[in-house]
Amino acid sequence: MRTADLIGQAFKHAAARNEAALVTYCTAGFPDLARSMEIVRSCATHGADIVEIGVPFSDPVADGPSIQYSSHKALEKGVTLQMILSAVQDLDTNVPVVLMSYLNPIISYGWNRFLDRAKRSHVAGIIIPDLPVEEAAARANDARAKELDLVLLAAPTSTPERLQRIVDTTHGFIYCISTIGTTGIRMSLDSNVRAFLERVRAITDKPRAVGFGISKPAHIRALRDCADGVVVGSRIIKAIRNEEDIPELIHSMKETTRR
């Protein structure tokens, strides 16, 4: 099996169990690098179908206060992309690992060097939130050549033409943004998210995972019959800050994904 196929297989296995896939997000280096890798392992052990690991960046424009905070704390500790890739290589999880990084750290590291190192670290996919689809096709091909999936974000405001281009370029899954704005804990979901998911489903059979603001069991229950997966991030960062029981949180969220 190609490494990149692991993401698609994770969605298929969840669907076969009549579940939405649970994608969990943790910032590498928060509260410190070793502990963040322990939390990633715990997420994988207690119900996550895919683990997303964020690379801290000084200007995380797509992220809300919680993830901005975690990114700032990780940078204060001197965490670098090289350190993260080395730590990820030692993870040995039983679920696919996806790296989320803004473009600048990757360009500074070197695009081809990054792809080679990510492959050696057993990374299955990459999310680059500030990479526009107009510049993504060549990078997606480069990633596929290294058996990596490049996952693009799709927004509710995307025109039909732009949305088609996004779904044609992305691999692994479509990261569907639930609402306009940044990530973060929200009280309720945007009322238009279901219609947006239907738009995406009408033009592709690639898995659709919903992120940005998915923080409550009620959110997951509202989406599990119309989305292939959900991405939970800020809620996990909040739990780390509050020293909550992470295994219990992940287990409870995974239980909620069952249709």
ZIFENPE-V734382 format. One record per backbone hydrogen bond with DSSP energy under -0.5 kcal/mol. NH is the residue of the N-H (numbers start at 1). CO is the residue of the C=O. If there is no record, write none. Layout:
((NH/CO) (NH/CO))
This chain:
((5/2) (6/3) (7/4) (8/4) (9/5) (10/6) (11/7) (12/8) (13/9) (14/10) (15/11) (16/12) (17/13) (18/15) (19/14) (20/257) (21/228) (23/21) (23/230) (24/22) (24/50) (25/232) (26/52) (28/26) (28/54) (30/27) (36/32) (37/33) (38/34) (39/35) (40/36) (41/37) (42/38) (43/39) (44/40) (45/41) (46/42) (47/44) (48/43) (49/22) (50/22) (51/96) (52/24) (52/50) (53/98) (54/26) (54/52) (55/100) (56/54) (60/57) (61/59) (63/60) (68/64) (69/65) (70/66) (71/67) (72/68) (73/69) (74/70) (75/71) (76/72) (77/73) (78/75) (79/74) (84/80) (85/81) (86/82) (87/83) (88/84) (89/85) (90/86) (90/87) (91/88) (96/49) (98/51) (99/125) (100/53) (101/99) (101/127) (106/102) (107/103) (108/104) (109/105) (110/106) (114/110) (115/111) (116/112) (117/113) (118/114) (119/115) (120/116) (121/117) (122/119) (123/118) (124/97) (125/97) (126/149) (127/99) (128/151) (131/128) (132/130) (135/132) (136/133) (137/133) (140/136) (141/137) (142/138) (143/139) (144/140) (145/141) (146/142) (146/143) (147/144) (148/143) (149/124) (151/126) (151/149) (154/175) (158/155) (163/159) (164/160) (165/161) (166/162) (167/163) (168/164) (169/165) (170/166) (171/150) (173/171) (174/207) (175/152) (175/173) (176/174) (176/209) (177/154) (177/175) (178/211) (183/62) (186/213) (193/190) (196/192) (197/193) (198/194) (199/195) (200/196) (201/197) (202/198) (203/200) (204/200) (209/174) (209/207) (210/229) (211/176) (215/213) (219/216) (220/216) (221/217) (222/218) (223/219) (223/220) (224/220) (226/223) (227/223) (228/208) (229/208) (230/21) (231/210) (232/23) (232/230) (233/231) (236/233) (237/233) (238/234) (239/235) (240/236) (241/237) (242/238) (243/240) (244/239) (246/244) (249/245) (250/246) (251/247) (252/248) (253/249) (254/250) (255/251) (256/252) (257/253) (257/254) (258/255) (259/18))
